[in-house]
Amino acid sequence: MTKLRARTVALLMLMLVLLLAGTGVALLWNATHAPSPPAVAFPAPAAEAQARIEHHMAADKAFRDDLLFLLVATLRDRCEPAQAGVLARMANRASLPVLAAVSTVTTQDASLDRPIYQYIQHRADATGCGQPLRLPAGDGGSIEVDIEQYARTFPDSYFDPQRSSAPRDFGGRPLPERAGNACNSVVYSVLPLGGVDWRCSTLRSNARARVRALCEDAMQRQHGHLRGELDAEVGQAMQEPVVQAVAALPAECR
């Protein structure tokens, strides 16, 4: 890994850490939590580099998913300061493969390291609150993503950015509550998101709701509340119910 690539990967990782802490916009883009874009947007990458980035987005859905997540998380930190860092925390709960596709692209083409970082900053600065994000997609087309809709349906929207309905396993709970629920770390680790089979997606969603309820019951029994992270006692109480919930799924859906 060259020094430049190591530095840029470190910057992208720092971006995630800062988003997780809820301070990404203020430190990375010198922007406030005002709803309007900064008076001067961060400079865009060179036109040739931007064209290559957008080519990768059109050709590689995983890469597009990564960049879209970083863009939405950063933009919401400015537009919804009360929920700063929430998308990043939920991504952590759901064990999403954030930065995996970006890393793959920059391994293949290290000259895009810095331009990718610039692209994210520039697009986030240049987008107003309430405006949709439009990104290149396959076959010369594009996708338009509603930022708040993306947040309402997250983390499922990471893989399905235009999803309009919240999964049933959310139980009507808002994103901040779901991001703060330690039981979701168990839920998504044993029943991860992904896949395109609608039948398996439905069954896994139902199983996630059951595992979450079992975990919350265990936390209430052990501690009398749902605050904080899971401990060994709750983990031990969850082992058998988790095994049973996963075993109940058809083999192709596990």
C-alpha positions in Angstrom: 0.0 0.0 0.0 1.5 3.4 -1.0 1.7 6.2 1.6 -0.9 8.1 -0.4 -3.4 5.2 -0.4 -2.7 4.5 3.3 -3.4 8.1 4.1 -6.7 8.2 2.1 -8.0 4.9 3.5 -7.2 6.3 6.9 -9.2 9.5 6.0 -12.2 7.4 5.0 -12.0 5.4 8.1 -11.7 8.6 10.1 -14.8 9.8 8.3 -16.7 6.8 9.6 -15.4 7.2 13.1 -16.4 10.9 13.1 -19.8 10.1 11.7 -20.2 7.5 14.4 -19.4 10.1 17.0 -21.8 12.6 15.4 -19.1 15.2 14.5 -18.3 14.3 10.9 -19.6 17.4 9.2 -18.1 19.9 11.6 -14.6 18.4 11.4 -14.4 17.0 7.9 -16.1 19.8 6.0 -15.9 22.8 8.4 -19.7 23.1 8.1 -22.2 23.9 10.8 -25.4 22.1 11.4 -27.3 24.8 9.4 -29.8 23.4 7.0 -28.4 25.2 4.0 -25.2 24.0 2.2 -21.9 25.8 3.0 -21.4 29.0 1.1 -18.3 27.5 -0.5 -18.5 23.8 -1.3 -15.5 21.6 -0.9 -13.7 21.5 -4.3 -14.7 18.6 -6.6 -12.1 16.2 -7.8 -10.6 16.6 -11.3 -13.1 16.0 -14.1 -11.3 12.9 -15.3 -11.1 11.3 -11.8 -14.8 12.2 -11.2 -15.7 10.5 -14.5 -13.9 7.3 -13.4 -15.6 7.4 -10.0 -19.0 7.7 -11.6 -18.2 5.0 -14.0 -17.5 2.7 -11.0 -20.8 3.7 -9.4 -22.7 2.8 -12.6 -20.9 -0.5 -13.0 -20.5 -1.6 -9.4 -23.6 -1.6 -7.2 -21.6 -2.4 -4.0 -19.3 0.6 -4.6 -22.4 2.8 -5.2 -24.0 1.5 -2.0 -20.8 2.5 -0.1 -20.6 6.0 -1.5 -24.3 6.6 -1.1 -24.2 5.6 2.6 -21.4 8.0 3.3 -23.1 10.8 1.4 -26.5 10.3 3.1 -24.9 10.0 6.6 -22.9 13.1 6.2 -25.8 15.1 4.7 -28.1 14.1 7.5 -25.6 15.1 10.1 -26.0 18.7 8.8 -29.7 18.6 8.1 -30.8 16.6 11.2 -28.3 17.5 13.9 -30.4 15.9 16.6 -29.7 12.6 14.9 -26.0 13.2 14.1 -24.1 9.9 13.9 -27.2 7.7 14.0 -26.9 6.2 10.6 -23.3 5.3 11.3 -24.2 3.7 14.6 -27.0 1.7 12.9 -24.5 0.6 10.2 -22.3 -0.7 13.0 -25.1 -2.5 14.7 -26.1 -4.2 11.4 -22.5 -5.2 10.6 -22.8 -3.6 7.1 -19.8 -4.0 4.8 -19.2 -0.2 4.7 -15.9 0.7 2.8 -15.4 -2.9 1.6 -16.3 -2.0 -2.0 -14.4 1.3 -1.9 -11.3 -0.5 -0.7 -11.7 -3.0 -3.5 -11.8 -0.2 -6.1 -8.9 1.7 -4.6 -6.8 -1.5 -4.5 -7.4 -1.9 -8.2 -6.8 1.8 -8.9 -4.9 3.6 -6.2 -5.0 6.9 -8.1 -8.7 7.2 -7.1 -7.9 7.3 -3.4 -7.9 11.0 -2.8 -10.5 11.8 -5.5 -13.1 9.5 -3.9 -12.6 11.4 -0.6 -13.0 14.7 -2.5 -16.1 13.5 -4.3 -17.9 12.6 -1.1 -17.1 15.9 0.5 -18.0 18.0 -2.5 -21.4 16.2 -3.2 -22.4 16.5 0.5 -21.5 20.2 0.6 -23.4 20.9 -2.6 -26.6 19.2 -1.7 -29.4 21.1 0.1 -31.5 19.6 2.9 -34.6 17.9 1.4 -33.0 17.5 -2.0 -32.7 14.0 -3.4 -29.3 12.5 -4.3 -28.9 11.4 -7.9 -26.2 8.9 -8.6 -25.1 7.1 -11.8 -26.6 3.6 -12.2 -26.2 0.8 -14.8 -27.1 1.1 -18.5 -26.4 4.8 -18.6 -29.2 5.6 -16.2 -29.3 7.0 -12.7 -31.0 6.5 -9.4 -32.6 9.2 -7.3 -32.6 8.6 -3.5 -34.8 10.4 -1.0 -32.5 10.9 2.0 -35.2 10.7 4.7 -36.8 7.7 3.1 -33.3 6.1 3.0 -33.0 6.8 6.8 -36.4 5.5 7.7 -35.8 2.2 6.0 -32.1 1.8 7.1 -30.2 -0.5 7.3 -32.2 -2.4 4.7 -31.9 0.6 2.4 -28.1 0.1 2.3 -28.7 -2.7 -0.2 -32.0 -1.3 -1.5 -31.6 2.5 -1.6 -35.0 3.2 -3.1 -37.0 1.1 -0.7 -40.2 2.9 0.2 -41.6 0.8 3.1 -40.0 0.1 6.4 -39.5 -3.7 7.0 -42.0 -5.2 9.4 -39.3 -6.3 11.8 -38.7 -2.6 12.7 -42.0 -2.7 14.6 -42.6 0.9 13.9 -39.5 2.0 15.9 -37.6 5.1 14.6 -34.0 4.9 13.5 -32.5 6.5 16.7 -34.3 3.9 18.9 -33.1 1.0 16.7 -29.6 2.3 16.5 -29.5 2.5 20.3 -30.9 -1.0 20.8 -28.0 -3.3 21.7 -30.1 -6.4 20.8 -29.8 -5.3 17.1 -26.1 -6.3 17.3 -27.2 -9.8 17.9 -30.1 -9.7 15.4 -28.0 -8.7 12.4 -24.9 -10.8 13.3 -26.9 -14.0 13.2 -29.4 -12.9 10.5 -27.5 -10.5 8.3 -29.0 -8.5 5.5 -28.4 -9.1 1.9 -29.6 -11.5 -0.8 -32.3 -10.9 -3.4 -34.7 -13.8 -2.8 -37.9 -12.1 -1.5 -39.1 -15.3 0.3 -35.9 -15.6 2.3 -35.9 -11.9 3.0 -39.3 -12.1 4.5 -38.5 -15.2 6.6 -35.3 -13.6 7.8 -37.1 -10.4 8.7 -39.7 -12.3 10.7 -36.8 -14.2 12.4 -35.1 -11.0 13.3 -38.2 -9.7 15.0 -38.4 -12.9 17.1 -34.7 -12.8 18.0 -34.9 -9.1 19.0 -37.9 -9.8 21.2 -36.2 -12.7 22.9 -33.1 -10.6 23.5 -35.1 -7.7 24.9 -36.9 -10.1 27.2 -33.5 -11.5 28.4 -32.2 -7.9 29.1 -35.3 -7.1 31.0 -35.0 -10.2 33.1 -31.3 -9.7 33.8 -31.2 -6.0 34.3 -34.7 -4.6 34.4 -34.1 -2.3 31.4 -32.9 -2.1 27.8 -30.2 0.4 28.3 -26.5 -0.2 27.5 -24.7 -2.9 25.7 -25.1 -6.7 26.0 -23.1 -8.6 28.6 -22.1 -12.2 29.1 -25.3 -13.0 31.1 -27.6 -11.9 28.3 -25.4 -13.5 25.7 -25.6 -16.8 27.5 -29.3 -16.6 27.8 -29.6 -15.9 24.1 -27.6 -18.8 22.8 -30.3 -21.5 22.6 -33.1 -19.2 21.3 -30.8 -17.9 18.5 -29.8 -21.4 17.5 -33.5 -22.4 17.3 -34.5 -19.3 15.4 -31.8 -19.9 12.7 -32.6 -23.6 12.5 -36.2 -22.9 11.9 -35.3 -21.2 8.6 -35.1 -23.2 5.3 -31.5 -24.2 4.7 -31.2 -21.9 1.7 -32.2 -18.9 3.8 -29.7 -19.3 6.7 
